[in-house]
Amino acid sequence: MTHRLLTPLQDIPASGARAVHRLRVGDLDLLAVPQLAYDVPGTPAHMNGGDSDTELLLLRRDGDRFTPWGSLTAPGGEDAEPFTIGERTFLAVASIRSGAGPYDFTVPSVVHEWTGDGFTPFQAFDGFAAKQWRHFTVDGRHFLALAQGVALPHTKDQNRPSALYTWDGTRFVHFQDIDSQWGYNWHAFTVDGQHFLAHADHIGPSVLHRWDGTRFTPHQDLVPTGGRAFTTFDAPDGDRGPYLAVARIDGPSQLLRWDRATGTFTEHQLLDGPGGRELAVVRTGRGLYLIRVNFIHGTPADPTAALDSQIYRWEHGRLELAEEFPTTGGTDLEVLDSAEGPLIVQSNALSADLRFSAAVRVYRFTD
């Protein structure tokens, strides 16, 4: 019998789950799961349909299982980003839309603060089709980055660039816009003492920005279109790096390697197949793995959601396909420590027949 890297442990009911993020508050170990939409009985299946007056699920970890703990009002939930400032814990939720059609893409995205027994709204941010928050620090300063925007003929007068906010000691204030048309994601990291911020865009280039001491400036284009997510890693075998992986939905994902001579990332390897939505690195005592979760093939008007997603293993300076596993509209990954081997929590936003009722799956990773 062939050994499988992933062993299913639990299916968690959800509806249009777009992300899964761990947060710890006091003695609680929680997962936050924002939900895009609920199915509307009697209506045709459509990946951009449904009722988006939704809630964010909060699940409590009990050993290696998860049980419902609570929820937050979070229409059209696309992302949830937990972070701390000093002793304070926050949870930022990105809301892409509200309503059940026609949809309102100007719904505010809310940052909640932990009060000791629950979360309460702390600050709301106006935006347009918000998709992801990311918190990071540079030189001791706290930043929140909001990826947003939908560039369609009927939204051009409302569309907004992605935006950066900074903490002023009491709240977040606008710091800088990032040129974009259909923003999706962020990844902040450092290389050779330099601070970088990657921004994914759907219809324009995904761009790597560099901190120049006062603001983020464009440093290089990474992929031309279809950008969805990033991750960085150093190879375990001492191979030159670091490496930056870029997930694309409209073409092969790319693995780039840092070139110290030019101070840029250069193409190292293509990971075949479109549909890439999210990436995660898993390190074990036996090696390094990269998991790519795929969302759809085709177009929103005629999508295929039942796809295989991939696990790659680092071997001899390259990522080699080690295993595939089924996903349906896969959106996100969270890697959690466990005594018996890492847990992989993977969210699915769609069922095979394009309904929103689809499980968040928990796997044991064993190599």
N, C-alpha and C positions, 0 to 999 in steps of 0.2 A: 504494500500500500504506500502510495506516494505521500510524504509528509507535506502538510499544508502550513504555511506561515501564519494564516489567520484561522482561528477557531471561534465560531459564533458563540457568544455568551448570553446576549439579551437583545430583544427588539423593544424599543420604547415608542409608543404611539405618539405621533406628531402630525402636523398639517403644514405642508410647505416649509419645512425646516430649512433655513438658509445658512445657519452657522451653529457651532457648538463651542463654548468657551468655559473653561474652568475658572472658578473664583473661590477664594477662602475668606470667610468672615467669622471671627471668633472660633468656635469649635465646629463650624459648619464647613463641609467640603461640597460645593455646589457646582452644577452645570447650568449654564444659561443657554437656552435654545430659542432664538427668535423665529417667528413663523410668518411667512408671507401672506397666506390666504387660507380660508376654509372653503370646502366644496359647497356649492349651492345646489340643492336637490332640483332635478328637472332641467338643468342647464347643460349644454354641450361641454365636454371636456376641452379645456384650453389652458396652456401653461401660463398665460398672462391674464386669466380670468379669475373667478372666485370672489369671495368676500374678504377684504383686507382689513376689516375692523377686528384685529386679532390681539392675542396676548403672547407675551414671552413666557416660556416655561422655565421654572426653576426646579431642578432635580437634585435631590440629596444623595450623595454617595454613601452607601452602607457596604463596606467591604469592597467587592468588585461588582456590585449591582447598584442601580439607581432607582429611586422612588420619588414620586411627586412631592414637592415641598411647598410650592407657592407659584405665583404668577404675577406679572406686571402688565398693565395696559400698554401695548406697543403696536400700533397699527402698521401693517405692511412691513413686518420686521425683517431686516436684511442682515443685521450684524449686531453683536453685543461685545463690548470691549471693557473688561474689568481692569482697574488700575488703582494705585494708591498714591497719595500725596501726604507724606508724613504718616500720621496715625489714622488718616481718613481713607475710606474705601469708597470707590465710585464704580458705577456701571453705566457706560454710555451705550445707547441703543440707536441704531440707524434705521429710520423708517422711510421706505421708498414711496409709499402711497397710502391713502385711506379710501374707504368706500367700497362699493360693490359694482361699480361701473355706471356712469363714467367715474374715473378715479381722479383723486386730487394728489398731485405729486409735490405740492407745497406743504405737506404735513410736517410739522416740526419734529426734529430728532432731539431726544431728551437724555440728559445725564442725570442719573439717580445717585443718591448717597445713602450708604448704610447707616441706620440710626441705632443699631443695637439689637433690634428684633425684626427688621425689615428694611426695604428700600423706599425712599421718598424722593419725588422729583426735586432736583437741585437747580438745573439750568436747562432751558430749551433753546434750540438753535434753528433759525429759519434756514431752509435749504430747498433743493429741488431734486427729487429722485435720489435720496441719500442711499448709499450702498455699504459703506464701511467707515468705522472709526478706527484709528490707531493712536495709542498713547506711546510717547517715547520722550527721552530726555537728551538734551544736548548742553554740555557745559553747565549742568545743574538746573537748567530751565526745563519746565514741563510743557510739552506740546500735545495737542489733540489735532489729528488730521482727519478731515471728512472728505471721502471720495463721493462724488455726486455727479448728476447730470444725465439727461437723455436727449440726444440730438435727433429729433424728428421734425418733419416740416411744420407740424402744428405746435411744437414746443420751442421753436427757436427764439421767441420773444421772452420766454420764461427761463430758459436754460441758464445754468450758473456753472462757473468753474469750480473745481475742487478747492478746498480752503484749509488753511492752518490757523489754529488758535493757540494762544499761550496763556499760562496761568499768571495772573498779576498779584497773587497773594490771597485773593478772596473769590475770584471767579475767572473764567476763561474769556479772553478778548481776542478779536480778530487780529491776526498777525500778517498773513500773506495769502494771496490767491495763487493757485497752481494752474497754469494753462491746461485746459482739458475740455472735452466735449461730452464724454460718456465715461466718467471715472468709475473705477471698480475697486481698487485695492491699493495698499501701501506696504512697504517693508523698509524699516529703518535699521541701519547697521553701520559698523565702522570697519575701515580697512587702512592699515598703516597710519593710524591716528587721525584719519579723515572721517567725517560724519557724512553718510549718504542716506538719501531717501528716494526709494523707487516708487513710482506711481504708474498704475496700470490703467490704460484707456482702451475702449472698445474699438472706436473708429479712427483714432489717431495714434501716433506713436506712444508706446509706453516709455517713459523717460526717467533716467537716473539723475537726481539732483544732488548737488554737493553744498554743504554748509560752508559759506565763505567768511564766517565770523559774525555776520549780521543778518543773513537771510539765505534761503536755498536758491541756488541758481542751476539752470540746466547744465548737465555735464556730458551726457551722451544718450542717444536713442538706443533702446534695447531691442524691441520688436516693433514692426510697422503698424500692426493692427491686432485686435482680438486679445489684448492683454488681460489676464485675469488674476494672477497671483505670483508670489515670489517666495523663495527661501534661500538661505545661504548656508554653506557648510565648509569645513576644512576636511580634506581627505584623511582617512586613518592611516594610510600607508606612506605619509610624508610627501605625497605628490604635490607639485606646485599648486597653489591656490591663493586665496579662497575661491570657491565656486558660487555662482549665482544661477539658480534655476528659475525659469520664467514659464508659467503655464499659459497656453494660448487656446482659445476656443475655436479659432478658424484655421488652424494649421498645426504643425508639429510644435511641441514645447521645446524650449532650448535650454541647454546647459552652457553657461559662459564661464570663462576662467579669467581671473585678474592678471593683467599684464603690468608688472611693476615698471617696465621700461617706458610704457606709454601712459600709465595711470588710467587705463580703461579696461573694460571687460571685453574679451574677444570670444568668438564662438568656439566651443570645444566639442559639442555633440548635439545632435538632434534626437529627440524622443518622439518616435513616429506616432502619427494619429492626431486628429483634431479632438476637440471637446474638453480640453483641460480646464478645470475650474479651481482646484486647490492643490497644495503641495504640503508634505510634512516629512521631516527627517526622523528616522528611528535609529538609535544607536544601541547595540547590544555588545556583549562580550565577544561576539563572533563577527561583528562587522557593522557596516553602515548601510542603511536602506533609505530609499526615497519612495514615498507613496504619492501617486498622482490620482486624484479623483476626477472623473469625467462627468460633465453635466448633460449635454445633449449633442447629438449629431443632427445636421439639417438646420432648418430655420424655425423660429417661433410659430410660424403658420403651419409647418409640417415637420415636427420634431420627432426624433427617436430618443427616448429617455432611458430605455433598458440597455445598458452598455456594460462592457467590462472596464474596470479601472485597473491600474497597474502598480506593482511593487518592483522596484529596481534595486539590485544589490551592487555596491561598488566593488569592482574587480579589475585589477590591472589598469588602473587609470581611467576607467569608464564605468558608466552605469549599464548593467546588463539586466534584461528582463528576468525576474525570478518567479513571479506569480501574477495571475490576474484573478480578480474577484468581482462579483456582480454588484452593480449599483443602478439606481433608477433616479435620474436627475440628481446625481451626487453634487454636494455643495461644499462640504467642509470636513475637517479632521481635527481631532485633538488627541495628543499622545500623553498618556498618564502613566506614572510609575505604579508598579504593583510587585509584590514579593514573588509572584509566580511568573513574571514576565510582563512587559508593557501592555497596557490596555489601549486599544485604538477605538475611539468613539467617532463614528462617521455618519453625517447627516445626509438624508435624501429629501429633496424638495418635491418630487413627483413619484407617482406610481408608474408602472409600465404602460397603463392606459391613460396617462396624463391627468390623473386626479391628484389632489393635494395630500390626501391621506397616505402617508408613507412613513416607514419606521426610521428612527435613529438607531443605528446598529452598534453594538458593543462587541468587540473582538478581543481575544487574547492573541498576542503576537509571540510566537515561539520559533526560534531558529536553531 
